[in-house]
Amino acid sequence: MFRDSAQTKLALRVLRLLFYARKDESRGGGLKPRELFERSGLEDVREMESVVKALRASKMMGAANRAFVITQEGIDYLLKNDH
């Protein structure tokens, strides 16, 4: 699914951020693209774009109200792979 272990770790980090944002109703359950980028700690937008594209293609994340949100598939993947 992901190119390498670095991209897998980044995907898990993104899913973790979205998982915790899901619990914050004041944010509408998601993170705006800029917030997600800033919180991820990345310096290269292309890395973020690559991971977001892979996560959306695999239906682990979606979009709602101009924000990225984690899907049930994303939650399942996170719980299974986040050690």
C-alpha positions as CSV (number, residue, x, y, z in Angstrom):
1,M,0.0,0.0,0.0
2,F,2.8,2.4,0.9
3,R,6.1,2.8,-0.8
4,D,8.3,2.1,2.2
5,S,8.5,2.1,6.0
6,A,9.0,5.9,6.1
7,Q,5.8,6.5,4.2
8,T,4.0,3.9,6.4
9,K,5.1,5.7,9.5
10,L,4.0,9.0,8.0
11,A,0.6,7.5,7.1
12,L,0.2,6.3,10.7
13,R,1.1,9.7,12.0
14,V,-1.5,11.4,9.8
15,L,-4.1,8.8,10.8
16,R,-3.3,9.4,14.5
17,L,-3.7,13.2,14.1
18,L,-7.1,12.7,12.3
19,F,-8.2,10.1,14.9
20,Y,-7.7,12.6,17.8
21,A,-9.2,15.4,15.8
22,R,-12.3,13.2,15.3
23,K,-13.0,13.5,19.0
24,D,-12.8,17.3,19.0
25,E,-16.3,18.4,18.0
26,S,-15.2,22.1,17.9
27,R,-13.1,21.2,14.8
28,G,-15.9,19.4,13.2
29,G,-14.2,16.1,13.6
30,G,-11.3,16.7,11.2
31,L,-8.3,18.9,10.3
32,K,-8.0,21.5,7.5
33,P,-5.1,20.7,5.1
34,R,-2.9,23.4,6.5
35,E,-3.5,22.3,10.1
36,L,-2.7,18.7,9.2
37,F,0.5,19.7,7.4
38,E,1.6,21.9,10.4
39,R,0.8,19.3,13.0
40,S,2.5,16.5,11.0
41,G,5.9,18.1,11.5
42,L,6.7,17.8,7.8
43,E,8.7,20.3,5.9
44,D,7.9,19.1,2.4
45,V,4.4,19.6,1.1
46,R,5.0,16.9,-1.6
47,E,5.5,14.3,1.1
48,M,2.1,15.2,2.6
49,E,0.4,15.2,-0.8
50,S,1.7,11.7,-1.5
51,V,0.5,10.2,1.8
52,V,-2.9,12.0,1.6
53,K,-3.3,10.7,-2.0
54,A,-2.5,7.1,-0.8
55,L,-4.8,7.3,2.2
56,R,-7.7,8.7,0.2
57,A,-7.2,6.1,-2.5
58,S,-7.4,3.4,0.1
59,K,-10.4,5.0,1.7
60,M,-8.7,5.5,5.0
61,M,-9.3,9.2,5.0
62,G,-11.9,11.4,3.4
63,A,-13.0,15.0,3.3
64,A,-15.9,16.7,5.0
65,N,-16.6,20.5,5.4
66,R,-13.2,21.4,3.8
67,A,-11.3,19.2,6.3
68,F,-9.7,15.8,6.2
69,V,-11.3,13.2,8.3
70,I,-10.4,9.6,9.2
71,T,-12.8,6.9,8.0
72,Q,-13.7,3.6,9.7
73,E,-11.1,1.9,7.4
74,G,-8.5,4.3,8.7
75,I,-9.4,3.7,12.3
76,D,-9.2,-0.1,11.8
77,Y,-5.8,0.3,10.1
78,L,-4.5,2.6,12.8
79,L,-5.6,0.3,15.6
80,K,-4.1,-2.8,13.9
81,N,-0.7,-1.2,13.0
82,D,0.0,1.5,15.6
83,H,2.2,0.0,18.2
